[in-house]
Amino acid sequence: MSGIDAFGVDLLRGDGAPTEAFTAIARLTNLGGPELSRETYDVTAHDSPDGWREFIGGLKDGGEVSIEINYKPDVHDVLVADFSDTDPRNWRVVWPQALGQWDFAAILTAFNPSAPTDDKLTAELTLKVSGKPVLT
């Protein structure tokens, strides 16, 4: 198999209740991330073999999740309200074809609607992941 069709991915937003329920974000057109990264620390010393720099792994970062939607204000304004929240909310990405899911907490850091004269109403959103994303 040379690739997997991405059609059908879901992004779900947690409601924060004690028994949390997740609701799919409607009209999702593109999803990127989480962008996992890790810092490295230079541990090069005068006795490093053959004069090569040496590194060890440092802190990890869940990065960001980029979202594009066909924006419908009455459906998506709950996301705009999330912009005021300072505490992370739980999110879930469900991959198509039963390939698993990512669960993570994140803060909405950007909401950018766009209304061109010759195209559809859209919005781009950015979530900043807080803590460790969990792949199941």
N, C-alpha and C positions, 0 to 999 in steps of 0.2 A: 504494500500500500504506500503510495507516494504522498498522501496528504489526507487531512480530515476537513470536511466541510464545516465551517464555523456557523452556518445558519442555524438559528434556534437557541443561541446562548441567551441566558436570562440574567438580569441583575435584579436582586431583591433587596428591599429596604426593611430593616427591622423596626418594630413599633416601640421597643423599649419596655414593654410590659414584662412582668415577672415570668410568665409563660409566653415567650416572645413569638409573635407571628410575623411572617415575612410576606411582603407584597411586591409583586413584579413591577418594575418601572416600565410603563407602557411606551411603545413607539421607539424603542431603542434601535439605533441604526449602526452604532459602532462602539466598541469597548476596547480599551487598551489597559493593560496592567493586571495586577499590581506589578510595579517595576522594582523588583527586589535588587538590593545592592548591599555591598559590604565595604567598610573601610579597611584599609591595610595600614600597618605600622612598619616603618622601616627599622629593621633591627641589624642593619649592616654594621660590622665592626672591623677593626684593623686586621683581624684574623679570619674574615669571611673568605671561604675557599675561592681561589683564583681571581680575587678582586670583583666578584659578582655581588650585586646588592641582594639582600635577603629580606623577606617580609613575613609577617604573621598576620592572621586575620583579626580584625577588630569588630567594632559594633556593626550590627546589621540594621537595615532600614527597609521597611515595607514599601517605601516609595509612594507613588501616586497611581490613581486609577483615573483614566480619562474616559469620558462618556459623551456620546453624541446622541441627541434625540430629535425626532420630529416634534417640536415644541407645541403643546396645547395647554395654554395657561390654566384652564380649569382642572386639568389632570395633573399638571406638573408644579403648580404653585406650592404644594407641600414641600417640594425640594427647595424652593426659594426660602421658605420659612426655616429650613435646616441651616441656612447660612448664619442665622442668629445664634445657633447652638454653639456653646464652647466645649461641651463634652462630646466625645466620639459616639457615634451611632453604629450599631451592628449592621453589616452588609453581607451579602452572599452572591457569588457568581456561580451559576450552574452551567457547566459546560454541556454542549449538545451530545447526543448519542450516549448518554449515561457515562460520560468520561470522568465524572467526579465534580467536586465543587471546592471553591475557596471561601472560607469564612474569615472576616476581618472586621475590626473596628476602624472607623474613619471619620474625619471632619470634612465637611464641605468647605472648600477654600475658594472656589470660583464658580460662578454661574454667568454664562455669556450668551444671551439670546441674540439671534440674527434674523433680520426681516428684509431680505433683498427684494427689489421690485420685480425680479423675474424668476423667483424660485420660492420654495416653501419656507415656512417659519421653522427655525431650528434653534437649538441651544447646545452649548458645550459646557460640561461640568467637570470639575476636578475634585477628587476626594484625596485627602492625605491620610494614608494608612497610619494607624497608631498601634504599636505593638506587633506581635507576630501573626501573620496570616496563617491559617490552618488549611492544608489541603487534605480533603477526604475523598 
